[in-house]
Amino acid sequence: MAMAATIFSSTIPTREPLCVHSLSSSCLSSVRSFNNNKPSFKFESLSLSSQSIRFSKNLTMASATTTIDVERDANTKTPSKVLPFRVGHGFDLHRLEPGYPLIIGGIDIPHDRGCEAHSDGDVLLHCVVDAILGALGLPDIGQIFPDNDPKWKGCRSSVFIEEAVRLMHEAGYEIGNLDATLILQRPKLSPHKETIRANLSKLLGADLSVVNLKAKTHEKVDSLGENRSIAAHTVVLLMKK
């Protein structure tokens, strides 16, 4: 009877309290029958509500994810902020072949071989151009001056330097300092190094004291050491004007 009282009161909370002892057996049977159906209805309603909650929760999470993705995409498209200085690295390599002039830093160097290239094959100036373009976050020299464009056939590499310097000034920067390394087995560059350095300084419009040039052999290793190629590395620091 205590159990029946509990079921009756929880199932019909809006009715006036009744004394369970006064209920007949048939009445109790009806109440039990009503209760057997009622929890099923209440359970289904609760289950539907839970699904709605889960659906709402998933929708909220999906919306949050979408917002994060949109914000991330927006951030990747944000232009780079202006920096007080920028650093760039350049590298270039050319094959040495008979019948071509060897031009380094705009200076014609006597040698039995020269650089096979679409332009004049100046490995040092090409390398310096790439270092400046890299510091500015611009495409490399091959994209700006493609070697399949007849316009650049046999072109002096000083033209490329002039354009790189123009872009540098346009962006509001100037040469802080430049350090370049030439790698070749022959010829020896000691007699020509200061001439090359002075000409490079002039092309860049930079003081001679901030332009450094080094030359190394490749200890007779691979194509560089066998005098079949020449390479150069350059690091440049650009300072905000």
Secondary structure as GFF3:
##gff-version 3
##sequence-region A 1 241
A	DSSP	alpha_helix	2	11	.	.	.	ID=ss1
A	DSSP	three_ten_helix	20	22	.	.	.	ID=ss2
A	DSSP	alpha_helix	25	76	.	.	.	ID=ss3
A	DSSP	beta_strand	85	98	.	.	.	ID=ss4
A	DSSP	beta_strand	102	104	.	.	.	ID=ss5
A	DSSP	beta_strand	107	109	.	.	.	ID=ss6
A	DSSP	beta_strand	113	115	.	.	.	ID=ss7
A	DSSP	alpha_helix	123	136	.	.	.	ID=ss8
A	DSSP	alpha_helix	141	144	.	.	.	ID=ss9
A	DSSP	three_ten_helix	150	152	.	.	.	ID=ss10
A	DSSP	alpha_helix	158	170	.	.	.	ID=ss11
A	DSSP	beta_strand	173	183	.	.	.	ID=ss12
A	DSSP	alpha_helix	193	204	.	.	.	ID=ss13
A	DSSP	three_ten_helix	208	210	.	.	.	ID=ss14
A	DSSP	beta_strand	211	216	.	.	.	ID=ss15
A	DSSP	alpha_helix	222	225	.	.	.	ID=ss16
A	DSSP	beta_strand	229	240	.	.	.	ID=ss17
###
